[in-house]
Amino acid sequence: MDFSIVTEVINNISGWMKHSINEIVLSMVATLLVIYGNSLLLFIKQQIGSLKLFLRITLFVAFCAFGFTFLTAIVTPYLSEQLARIDSLWLPFIIVATYYLIGLSAQRKGLL
């Protein structure tokens, strides 16, 4: 049985995905921050809870403004680089599986 047509289709899909790999990974990271962001914020609240109000608010805003941005800016290029190294035949399956794992995480956190 000849699988050349299937391989060609998968390679075309991989080409589209590799062209947009940064956006795909950014959407994954953003979704993970939505799912786990509240847990991170609760941890930060516990760490800064005993500080004075002004300092507590300043640190909280700084973490929200710069912490999430820093996480996104560091994790996205790293994951993009890792996904770009994956063989074209496996890339679509790994990306779809990753989105399903993210969906399972959302389900476990009660977001779905």
Residue frames as a rotation matrix with the C-alpha (Angstrom) as fourth column:
MET 1
0.579 0.815 0.000 0.00
0.815 -0.579 0.000 0.00
0.000 0.000 -1.000 0.00
ASP 2
-0.338 -0.711 0.616 1.33
0.730 -0.611 -0.306 3.40
0.594 0.347 0.726 -1.01
PHE 3
0.372 0.427 -0.824 1.31
0.888 -0.423 0.181 6.04
-0.272 -0.799 -0.536 1.72
SER 4
-0.635 -0.726 0.265 2.93
0.772 -0.606 0.191 8.77
0.022 0.325 0.945 -0.36
ILE 5
-0.132 0.668 0.733 -0.29
0.306 -0.676 0.671 10.80
0.943 0.313 -0.115 -0.58
VAL 6
0.805 0.414 -0.426 -0.78
0.494 -0.069 0.867 10.67
0.329 -0.908 -0.260 3.19
THR 7
0.048 -0.892 -0.450 2.88
0.926 -0.129 0.354 11.60
-0.374 -0.434 0.820 3.74
GLU 8
-0.623 -0.249 0.741 2.53
0.626 -0.727 0.282 14.50
0.469 0.640 0.609 1.31
VAL 9
0.365 0.840 0.401 -0.58
0.262 -0.506 0.822 15.81
0.893 -0.195 -0.405 3.10
ILE 10
0.751 -0.137 -0.646 1.13
0.655 0.029 0.755 15.54
-0.085 -0.990 0.112 6.50
ASN 11
-0.340 -0.940 -0.004 4.20
0.916 -0.332 0.226 17.33
-0.214 0.073 0.974 5.13
ASN 12
-0.350 0.304 0.886 2.00
0.423 -0.793 0.439 20.14
0.836 0.529 0.149 3.75
ILE 13
0.759 0.649 -0.044 0.25
0.287 -0.274 0.918 20.52
0.584 -0.710 -0.394 7.11
SER 14
0.412 -0.700 -0.583 3.65
0.853 0.072 0.517 20.52
-0.320 -0.710 0.627 8.85
GLY 15
-0.527 -0.610 0.592 4.84
0.796 -0.598 0.093 23.24
0.297 0.520 0.801 6.51
TRP 16
0.169 0.676 0.717 1.87
0.157 -0.737 0.658 25.42
0.973 0.002 -0.231 7.44
MET 17
0.898 0.192 -0.396 2.47
0.393 0.053 0.918 24.71
0.198 -0.980 -0.028 11.11
LYS 18
0.043 -0.962 -0.269 6.21
0.973 -0.021 0.231 25.41
-0.228 -0.272 0.935 10.95
HIS 19
-0.389 -0.115 0.914 5.46
0.544 -0.830 0.127 28.72
0.744 0.547 0.385 9.24
SER 20
0.213 0.591 0.778 3.27
-0.372 -0.687 0.624 29.69
0.903 -0.422 0.073 12.21
ILE 21
0.028 -0.229 -0.973 5.08
0.626 0.763 -0.161 27.81
0.779 -0.605 0.165 14.98
ASN 22
-0.917 -0.396 0.046 5.65
0.226 -0.611 -0.758 30.96
0.329 -0.685 0.650 17.09
GLU 23
-0.443 0.834 0.330 1.96
-0.781 -0.539 0.315 31.82
0.440 -0.118 0.890 17.07
ILE 24
0.316 0.536 -0.783 0.99
-0.101 0.840 0.534 28.23
0.943 -0.090 0.320 17.84
VAL 25
-0.310 -0.521 -0.795 3.32
0.747 0.385 -0.543 28.08
0.589 -0.762 0.270 20.83
LEU 26
-0.928 0.019 0.371 2.24
-0.188 -0.885 -0.426 31.53
0.321 -0.465 0.825 22.00
SER 27
0.010 0.999 0.051 -1.35
-0.710 -0.028 0.704 30.33
0.704 -0.043 0.709 22.07
MET 28
0.276 0.015 -0.961 -0.28
0.397 0.909 0.129 27.28
0.875 -0.417 0.245 24.08
VAL 29
-0.706 -0.624 -0.335 1.65
0.583 -0.242 -0.776 29.37
0.403 -0.743 0.534 26.60
ALA 30
-0.732 0.494 0.469 -1.18
-0.536 -0.843 0.051 31.90
0.420 -0.214 0.882 26.91
THR 31
0.295 0.877 -0.380 -3.69
-0.401 0.474 0.784 29.11
0.867 -0.078 0.492 27.48
LEU 32
0.013 -0.375 -0.927 -1.48
0.693 0.671 -0.262 27.54
0.721 -0.639 0.269 30.13
LEU 33
-0.934 -0.340 0.113 -1.19
0.180 -0.719 -0.671 30.92
0.309 -0.606 0.733 31.86
VAL 34
-0.240 0.927 0.289 -4.97
-0.731 -0.368 0.574 31.19
0.639 -0.073 0.766 31.86
ILE 35
0.458 0.433 -0.776 -5.24
0.050 0.859 0.509 27.73
0.888 -0.272 0.372 33.38
TYR 36
0.226 -0.487 -0.844 -2.47
0.896 0.444 -0.017 28.06
0.383 -0.752 0.536 35.97
GLY 37
-0.360 -0.385 0.850 -2.25
0.186 -0.922 -0.339 31.84
0.914 0.036 0.403 36.38
ASN 38
0.530 0.635 0.562 -4.58
-0.454 -0.348 0.820 31.88
0.717 -0.690 0.104 39.34
SER 39
0.847 -0.294 -0.443 -2.44
0.505 0.705 0.498 29.29
0.165 -0.646 0.746 41.14
LEU 40
-0.194 -0.956 0.222 0.64
0.817 -0.283 -0.502 31.44
0.543 0.083 0.836 40.51
LEU 41
-0.178 0.198 0.964 -1.16
-0.206 -0.965 0.160 34.51
0.962 -0.170 0.213 41.81
LEU 42
0.870 0.494 0.010 -2.29
-0.145 0.236 0.961 32.67
0.472 -0.837 0.277 44.95
PHE 43
0.428 -0.809 -0.404 1.33
0.881 0.472 -0.012 31.64
0.201 -0.351 0.915 45.57
ILE 44
-0.454 -0.588 0.669 2.48
0.459 -0.798 -0.390 35.26
0.764 0.130 0.632 45.15
LYS 45
0.301 0.658 0.690 -0.29
-0.362 -0.591 0.721 36.46
0.882 -0.467 0.060 47.48
GLN 46
0.908 0.003 -0.419 0.89
0.340 0.578 0.742 34.02
0.245 -0.816 0.523 50.13
GLN 47
0.034 -0.996 -0.086 4.49
0.956 0.057 -0.288 35.20
0.292 -0.073 0.954 49.78
ILE 48
-0.730 -0.346 0.590 3.71
0.291 -0.938 -0.191 38.92
0.619 0.032 0.785 50.00
GLY 49
0.195 0.975 -0.108 0.67
0.510 -0.007 0.860 38.76
0.838 -0.222 -0.499 52.28
SER 50
0.412 -0.049 -0.910 2.45
0.903 -0.109 0.415 40.07
-0.120 -0.993 0.000 55.38
LEU 51
-0.675 -0.706 0.214 3.91
0.734 -0.673 0.095 43.16
0.077 0.221 0.972 53.72
LYS 52
-0.503 0.465 -0.729 2.49
0.091 -0.810 -0.579 46.66
-0.860 -0.357 0.365 53.97
LEU 53
0.419 0.873 0.250 -0.38
0.359 0.094 -0.929 47.52
-0.834 0.479 -0.274 51.62
PHE 54
0.656 -0.180 -0.733 1.55
-0.617 -0.687 -0.384 49.81
-0.434 0.704 -0.562 49.25
LEU 55
-0.436 -0.897 -0.076 4.42
-0.821 0.362 0.442 47.34
-0.369 0.255 -0.894 48.84
ARG 56
-0.429 0.372 0.823 2.01
0.173 0.928 -0.329 44.41
-0.886 0.002 -0.463 48.49
ILE 57
0.688 0.722 -0.072 0.06
0.122 -0.213 -0.969 46.19
-0.716 0.658 -0.235 45.72
THR 58
0.382 -0.631 -0.675 3.26
-0.863 -0.506 -0.015 47.27
-0.332 0.588 -0.738 43.97
LEU 59
-0.660 -0.670 0.340 4.70
-0.540 0.737 0.406 43.75
-0.522 0.084 -0.849 43.97
PHE 60
-0.100 0.722 0.685 1.40
0.337 0.672 -0.659 42.24
-0.936 0.165 -0.310 42.85
VAL 61
0.821 0.394 -0.414 1.05
-0.187 -0.501 -0.845 44.65
-0.540 0.771 -0.337 39.93
ALA 62
0.023 -0.901 -0.434 4.71
-0.949 -0.157 0.274 44.18
-0.315 0.405 -0.858 39.01
PHE 63
-0.654 -0.240 0.718 4.31
-0.138 0.970 0.199 40.42
-0.744 0.031 -0.667 38.94
CYS 64
0.314 0.851 0.422 1.14
0.408 0.281 -0.869 40.62
-0.858 0.445 -0.259 36.88
ALA 65
0.835 0.038 -0.549 2.59
-0.382 -0.678 -0.628 43.14
-0.396 0.734 -0.552 34.43
PHE 66
0.166 -0.900 -0.404 6.13
-0.981 -0.110 -0.157 41.86
0.096 0.423 -0.901 34.17
GLY 67
-0.403 -0.341 0.849 6.09
-0.571 0.819 0.058 38.32
-0.715 -0.462 -0.525 35.55
PHE 68
0.407 0.631 0.660 3.55
0.198 0.645 -0.738 36.91
-0.892 0.431 0.138 33.12
THR 69
0.887 -0.150 -0.437 5.20
-0.456 -0.437 -0.775 38.84
-0.075 0.887 -0.456 30.28
PHE 70
-0.096 -0.991 0.092 8.61
-0.979 0.111 0.171 37.48
-0.180 -0.073 -0.981 31.27
LEU 71
-0.216 0.084 0.973 7.27
-0.175 0.977 -0.123 33.92
-0.961 -0.197 -0.196 31.41
THR 72
0.782 0.581 0.226 5.69
0.150 0.176 -0.973 34.31
-0.605 0.794 0.051 27.99
ALA 73
0.736 -0.531 -0.419 8.79
-0.676 -0.540 -0.502 35.92
0.040 0.653 -0.757 26.49
ILE 74
-0.301 -0.895 0.330 11.11
-0.894 0.385 0.228 33.20
-0.331 -0.227 -0.916 27.80
VAL 75
-0.228 0.258 0.939 8.98
-0.094 0.954 -0.285 30.08
-0.969 -0.153 -0.194 27.34
THR 76
0.749 0.651 -0.125 7.57
-0.170 0.007 -0.985 30.84
-0.641 0.759 0.116 23.87
PRO 77
0.429 -0.616 -0.661 10.86
-0.889 -0.160 -0.429 31.07
0.159 0.771 -0.616 21.94
TYR 78
-0.553 -0.654 0.516 12.26
-0.750 0.661 0.035 28.03
-0.365 -0.367 -0.856 23.77
LEU 79
-0.071 0.615 0.786 9.24
0.021 0.788 -0.615 25.86
-0.997 -0.027 -0.068 22.97
SER 80
0.802 0.322 -0.503 9.11
-0.443 -0.245 -0.863 27.19
-0.401 0.915 -0.054 19.40
GLU 81
-0.039 -0.920 -0.391 12.70
-0.996 0.067 -0.057 26.14
0.079 0.387 -0.919 18.91
GLN 82
-0.634 -0.177 0.753 12.01
-0.413 0.900 -0.137 22.68
-0.654 -0.398 -0.644 20.34
LEU 83
0.336 0.848 0.409 8.92
0.045 0.419 -0.907 22.13
-0.941 0.323 0.102 18.17
ALA 84
0.641 -0.140 -0.755 10.75
-0.737 -0.388 -0.554 23.35
-0.215 0.911 -0.351 15.06
ARG 85
-0.444 -0.896 0.011 13.26
-0.878 0.437 0.195 20.51
-0.179 0.077 -0.981 15.54
ILE 86
-0.113 0.480 0.870 10.58
-0.207 0.845 -0.493 17.83
-0.972 -0.236 0.004 15.36
ASP 87
-0.904 -0.213 0.370 10.34
0.254 0.429 0.867 15.79
-0.344 0.878 -0.334 12.18
SER 88
-0.747 0.602 -0.282 7.65
-0.663 -0.642 0.384 17.03
0.050 0.474 0.879 9.78
LEU 89
-0.428 0.606 -0.670 5.77
-0.052 0.724 0.688 13.72
0.902 0.330 -0.279 9.89
TRP 90
-0.373 0.243 -0.895 5.28
0.862 0.446 -0.238 13.96
0.342 -0.861 -0.377 13.67
LEU 91
-0.985 -0.163 0.049 4.75
0.135 -0.923 -0.360 17.70
0.103 -0.348 0.932 14.14
PRO 92
-0.387 0.899 0.205 0.97
-0.545 -0.402 0.735 17.88
0.743 0.173 0.646 13.48
PHE 93
0.279 0.495 -0.823 0.31
0.314 0.763 0.565 14.94
0.907 -0.417 0.057 15.79
ILE 94
-0.472 -0.532 -0.703 2.45
0.844 -0.042 -0.535 16.37
0.255 -0.845 0.469 18.58
ILE 95
-0.945 0.156 0.289 0.79
-0.185 -0.980 -0.075 19.79
0.271 -0.124 0.954 18.32
VAL 96
-0.025 0.995 -0.099 -2.71
-0.449 0.077 0.890 18.32
0.893 0.067 0.445 18.37
ALA 97
0.179 0.033 -0.983 -1.77
0.648 0.749 0.143 16.03
0.741 -0.662 0.113 21.28
THR 98
-0.814 -0.529 -0.240 -0.34
0.538 -0.532 -0.654 19.01
0.219 -0.661 0.718 23.18
TYR 99
-0.647 0.657 0.387 -3.58
-0.560 -0.753 0.345 20.95
0.518 0.007 0.855 22.74
TYR 100
0.304 0.764 -0.569 -5.52
-0.068 0.613 0.787 17.93
0.950 -0.201 0.238 24.01
LEU 101
-0.207 -0.453 -0.867 -3.24
0.854 0.348 -0.386 17.74
0.477 -0.821 0.315 27.06
ILE 102
-0.976 -0.079 0.204 -3.83
-0.001 -0.931 -0.364 21.44
0.219 -0.356 0.909 27.68
GLY 103
-0.192 0.980 0.050 -7.56
-0.577 -0.154 0.802 20.79
0.794 0.125 0.595 27.37
LEU 104
0.249 0.216 -0.944 -7.29
0.483 0.817 0.315 17.94
0.839 -0.535 0.099 29.89
SER 105
-0.722 -0.566 -0.399 -5.47
0.646 -0.343 -0.682 20.29
0.249 -0.749 0.613 32.25
ALA 106
-0.777 0.512 0.366 -8.28
-0.480 -0.858 0.183 22.81
0.408 -0.033 0.912 31.90
GLN 107
0.180 0.863 -0.471 -10.82
-0.221 0.503 0.836 20.08
0.958 -0.047 0.282 32.58
ARG 108
-0.050 -0.279 -0.959 -8.98
0.785 0.582 -0.210 19.00
0.617 -0.764 0.190 35.75
LYS 109
-0.938 -0.313 -0.149 -8.85
0.341 -0.761 -0.552 22.61
0.060 -0.569 0.820 36.96
GLY 110
-0.236 0.948 -0.214 -12.63
0.766 0.046 -0.641 22.86
-0.598 -0.315 -0.737 36.43
LEU 111
-0.579 -0.053 -0.814 -12.44
-0.258 -0.935 0.244 25.37
-0.774 0.351 0.527 33.60
LEU 112
-0.839 0.320 -0.440 -14.39
-0.400 0.185 0.898 23.24
0.369 0.929 -0.027 31.12
